[in-house]
Amino acid sequence: MLLFLLGLNSVVEARGSFYTVGKNLSENLAQSTWDNLDMDCVNVDEFLRILGDSNDRARKRIASLGGGSSVEDFGSGYIQGLINVLEVVIEHCTAECSKIGRFAGEQAAFIFCEVSTAAGKTATFKGLEDIPNIGCGEPYSISCESEFYSEAKDMCSYYARGTTFYKYYRASYQGCCSYNPDSSR
């Protein structure tokens, strides 16, 4: 789905040796880009932007060159190379960010239940800005919220209900499952 939104698709047809030249070039360019971004999933949205822009630029340039089998082969290979690296990075980052989100949700639920039980009321959370991020932030927040809800319901169901409970953890309320990699926070 993400590839579709970026205008990338894997429906390419290999026809000649320039396909391989284009594919090899873009795979190495894409991997170098990811390496230069420290292979850090926090940077995955920037990686997506760069590859999406490269894809758009390649498509326009191919069209402006008037086509021809060699140009089309190179372009098809180039786009496929971007897709190949992008799929690996997205799969890795989705898994990593989801895993971290589940851990964060579990730990936050423990604190929520301990504080709520000690205070005798549903704990509150002061708020954390949720930084929009498709590649890591969404899997993180979704996994965190799911784990938090499940753990809190199991550990302290009496407090795990109502608006205050939802505001404590939901990213949409700037709760503890907000994704915020900002180091100044």
Contacts in CASP RR format, 6 or more apart in sequence:
PFRMAT RR
TARGET T0000
AUTHOR 0000-0000-0000
METHOD contacts of the structure
MODEL  1
MLLFLLGLNSVVEARGSFYTVGKNLSENLAQSTWDNLDMDCVNVDEFLRI
LGDSNDRARKRIASLGGGSSVEDFGSGYIQGLINVLEVVIEHCTAECSKI
GRFAGEQAAFIFCEVSTAAGKTATFKGLEDIPNIGCGEPYSISCESEFYS
EAKDMCSYYARGTTFYKYYRASYQGCCSYNPDSSR
2 48 0 8 1.000
2 90 0 8 1.000
2 134 0 8 1.000
2 135 0 8 1.000
3 9 0 8 1.000
3 10 0 8 1.000
3 83 0 8 1.000
3 86 0 8 1.000
3 87 0 8 1.000
6 48 0 8 1.000
6 51 0 8 1.000
6 52 0 8 1.000
6 55 0 8 1.000
6 86 0 8 1.000
7 52 0 8 1.000
7 55 0 8 1.000
7 56 0 8 1.000
8 51 0 8 1.000
8 52 0 8 1.000
8 55 0 8 1.000
8 79 0 8 1.000
8 82 0 8 1.000
8 83 0 8 1.000
8 86 0 8 1.000
9 83 0 8 1.000
10 80 0 8 1.000
10 83 0 8 1.000
12 19 0 8 1.000
12 76 0 8 1.000
12 77 0 8 1.000
12 79 0 8 1.000
12 80 0 8 1.000
13 76 0 8 1.000
14 20 0 8 1.000
14 73 0 8 1.000
14 76 0 8 1.000
14 77 0 8 1.000
15 69 0 8 1.000
15 72 0 8 1.000
15 73 0 8 1.000
15 76 0 8 1.000
16 69 0 8 1.000
16 70 0 8 1.000
16 73 0 8 1.000
17 73 0 8 1.000
18 70 0 8 1.000
18 71 0 8 1.000
18 73 0 8 1.000
18 74 0 8 1.000
18 75 0 8 1.000
18 77 0 8 1.000
19 73 0 8 1.000
19 74 0 8 1.000
19 75 0 8 1.000
19 76 0 8 1.000
19 77 0 8 1.000
19 80 0 8 1.000
20 77 0 8 1.000
21 74 0 8 1.000
21 77 0 8 1.000
22 74 0 8 1.000
22 75 0 8 1.000
22 77 0 8 1.000
22 78 0 8 1.000
22 81 0 8 1.000
23 77 0 8 1.000
23 78 0 8 1.000
23 80 0 8 1.000
23 81 0 8 1.000
23 84 0 8 1.000
25 78 0 8 1.000
26 54 0 8 1.000
26 77 0 8 1.000
26 78 0 8 1.000
26 79 0 8 1.000
26 80 0 8 1.000
26 81 0 8 1.000
26 82 0 8 1.000
26 85 0 8 1.000
27 81 0 8 1.000
27 82 0 8 1.000
27 84 0 8 1.000
27 85 0 8 1.000
29 54 0 8 1.000
30 51 0 8 1.000
30 81 0 8 1.000
30 82 0 8 1.000
30 84 0 8 1.000
30 85 0 8 1.000
30 86 0 8 1.000
31 85 0 8 1.000
33 47 0 8 1.000
33 50 0 8 1.000
33 51 0 8 1.000
34 47 0 8 1.000
34 85 0 8 1.000
34 89 0 8 1.000
37 43 0 8 1.000
37 46 0 8 1.000
37 47 0 8 1.000
41 92 0 8 1.000
41 93 0 8 1.000
41 96 0 8 1.000
41 97 0 8 1.000
41 135 0 8 1.000
41 136 0 8 1.000
42 133 0 8 1.000
42 136 0 8 1.000
42 181 0 8 1.000
44 89 0 8 1.000
44 90 0 8 1.000
44 93 0 8 1.000
44 133 0 8 1.000
44 134 0 8 1.000
44 135 0 8 1.000
44 136 0 8 1.000
45 133 0 8 1.000
45 134 0 8 1.000
45 135 0 8 1.000
45 136 0 8 1.000
47 86 0 8 1.000
47 89 0 8 1.000
48 86 0 8 1.000
48 134 0 8 1.000
48 135 0 8 1.000
51 82 0 8 1.000
51 85 0 8 1.000
51 86 0 8 1.000
52 82 0 8 1.000
54 82 0 8 1.000
55 79 0 8 1.000
55 82 0 8 1.000
58 75 0 8 1.000
58 78 0 8 1.000
58 79 0 8 1.000
59 79 0 8 1.000
62 71 0 8 1.000
62 72 0 8 1.000
62 74 0 8 1.000
62 75 0 8 1.000
65 71 0 8 1.000
90 135 0 8 1.000
93 135 0 8 1.000
93 136 0 8 1.000
93 139 0 8 1.000
94 135 0 8 1.000
94 139 0 8 1.000
96 136 0 8 1.000
97 135 0 8 1.000
97 136 0 8 1.000
97 137 0 8 1.000
97 139 0 8 1.000
97 140 0 8 1.000
97 143 0 8 1.000
98 139 0 8 1.000
98 140 0 8 1.000
98 142 0 8 1.000
98 143 0 8 1.000
99 143 0 8 1.000
100 140 0 8 1.000
100 143 0 8 1.000
101 139 0 8 1.000
101 140 0 8 1.000
101 141 0 8 1.000
101 143 0 8 1.000
101 144 0 8 1.000
101 147 0 8 1.000
101 177 0 8 1.000
102 143 0 8 1.000
102 144 0 8 1.000
102 146 0 8 1.000
102 147 0 8 1.000
103 147 0 8 1.000
104 140 0 8 1.000
104 144 0 8 1.000
104 147 0 8 1.000
104 176 0 8 1.000
104 177 0 8 1.000
105 143 0 8 1.000
105 144 0 8 1.000
105 145 0 8 1.000
105 147 0 8 1.000
105 148 0 8 1.000
105 151 0 8 1.000
105 169 0 8 1.000
105 176 0 8 1.000
105 177 0 8 1.000
106 147 0 8 1.000
106 148 0 8 1.000
106 151 0 8 1.000
108 144 0 8 1.000
108 148 0 8 1.000
108 169 0 8 1.000
108 176 0 8 1.000
108 177 0 8 1.000
109 147 0 8 1.000
109 148 0 8 1.000
109 149 0 8 1.000
109 150 0 8 1.000
109 151 0 8 1.000
109 152 0 8 1.000
109 155 0 8 1.000
109 169 0 8 1.000
110 151 0 8 1.000
110 155 0 8 1.000
111 123 0 8 1.000
112 123 0 8 1.000
112 148 0 8 1.000
112 152 0 8 1.000
112 156 0 8 1.000
112 159 0 8 1.000
112 168 0 8 1.000
112 169 0 8 1.000
112 176 0 8 1.000
113 151 0 8 1.000
113 152 0 8 1.000
113 155 0 8 1.000
113 156 0 8 1.000
113 159 0 8 1.000
113 160 0 8 1.000
115 123 0 8 1.000
116 122 0 8 1.000
116 123 0 8 1.000
116 156 0 8 1.000
116 159 0 8 1.000
117 156 0 8 1.000
117 159 0 8 1.000
120 159 0 8 1.000
121 159 0 8 1.000
122 159 0 8 1.000
122 162 0 8 1.000
122 164 0 8 1.000
122 165 0 8 1.000
122 168 0 8 1.000
123 159 0 8 1.000
123 164 0 8 1.000
123 168 0 8 1.000
124 164 0 8 1.000
124 167 0 8 1.000
124 168 0 8 1.000
125 167 0 8 1.000
125 168 0 8 1.000
125 169 0 8 1.000
125 175 0 8 1.000
125 176 0 8 1.000
127 173 0 8 1.000
127 174 0 8 1.000
127 175 0 8 1.000
127 176 0 8 1.000
127 178 0 8 1.000
128 174 0 8 1.000
128 175 0 8 1.000
128 176 0 8 1.000
128 178 0 8 1.000
128 180 0 8 1.000
128 185 0 8 1.000
129 174 0 8 1.000
129 178 0 8 1.000
129 180 0 8 1.000
129 182 0 8 1.000
129 185 0 8 1.000
130 141 0 8 1.000
130 171 0 8 1.000
130 172 0 8 1.000
130 174 0 8 1.000
130 175 0 8 1.000
130 178 0 8 1.000
130 179 0 8 1.000
130 180 0 8 1.000
131 137 0 8 1.000
131 178 0 8 1.000
131 179 0 8 1.000
131 180 0 8 1.000
131 181 0 8 1.000
131 182 0 8 1.000
133 179 0 8 1.000
133 181 0 8 1.000
136 179 0 8 1.000
136 181 0 8 1.000
137 179 0 8 1.000
138 179 0 8 1.000
140 177 0 8 1.000
140 179 0 8 1.000
141 171 0 8 1.000
141 177 0 8 1.000
141 178 0 8 1.000
141 179 0 8 1.000
144 169 0 8 1.000
144 171 0 8 1.000
144 176 0 8 1.000
144 177 0 8 1.000
145 169 0 8 1.000
145 170 0 8 1.000
145 171 0 8 1.000
145 177 0 8 1.000
148 169 0 8 1.000
148 176 0 8 1.000
148 177 0 8 1.000
149 160 0 8 1.000
149 169 0 8 1.000
152 159 0 8 1.000
152 160 0 8 1.000
152 165 0 8 1.000
152 169 0 8 1.000
153 160 0 8 1.000
159 165 0 8 1.000
166 173 0 8 1.000
167 173 0 8 1.000
167 175 0 8 1.000
168 175 0 8 1.000
168 176 0 8 1.000
169 175 0 8 1.000
169 176 0 8 1.000
169 177 0 8 1.000
170 177 0 8 1.000
171 177 0 8 1.000
171 178 0 8 1.000
171 179 0 8 1.000
END
